[in-house]
Amino acid sequence: MNAKPMSRQEIAKTAQGYTPKAIAPVCGNCAHFRSKLEKMRYSQWTEQTYTKESEMRCGIGGFKVGKSATCDRWEKRPASSIGESHGD
């Protein structure tokens, strides 16, 4: 199988660790972020549901956090855990 050679731009981007979409270091995407996800019904007359997130806390200090807050202990959450319930 013939692999296409990388362009000079691709080589430079790879060497610099270029990321086209910024990953902001905020609580909502931190490895220590904990929350509870619940399926809620819109009303008693419909079966349609939505997901409600509550009890958002820091897994290190245990205090309440906002998803767009940050601290010095931020760590990137593994991609495999995105969209899952974070803690109990």
Secondary structure in CASP SS format (residue, H / E / C, confidence):
PFRMAT SS
TARGET T0000
AUTHOR 0000-0000-0000
METHOD secondary structure of the structure
MODEL  1
M C 1.00
N C 1.00
A C 1.00
K C 1.00
P C 1.00
M C 1.00
S C 1.00
R H 1.00
Q H 1.00
E H 1.00
I H 1.00
A H 1.00
K H 1.00
T H 1.00
A H 1.00
Q H 1.00
G C 1.00
Y C 1.00
T C 1.00
P C 1.00
K C 1.00
A C 1.00
I C 1.00
A C 1.00
P C 1.00
V C 1.00
C H 1.00
G H 1.00
N H 1.00
C E 1.00
A C 1.00
H C 1.00
F E 1.00
R E 1.00
S E 1.00
K E 1.00
L E 1.00
E E 1.00
K E 1.00
M E 1.00
R E 1.00
Y C 1.00
S C 1.00
Q C 1.00
W C 1.00
T C 1.00
E C 1.00
Q C 1.00
T E 1.00
Y E 1.00
T E 1.00
K E 1.00
E E 1.00
S E 1.00
E E 1.00
M E 1.00
R E 1.00
C E 1.00
G C 1.00
I C 1.00
G C 1.00
G C 1.00
F C 1.00
K E 1.00
V C 1.00
G C 1.00
K C 1.00
S C 1.00
A C 1.00
T C 1.00
C C 1.00
D C 1.00
R C 1.00
W C 1.00
E C 1.00
K E 1.00
R C 1.00
P C 1.00
A H 1.00
S H 1.00
S H 1.00
I C 1.00
G C 1.00
E C 1.00
S C 1.00
H C 1.00
G C 1.00
D C 1.00
END
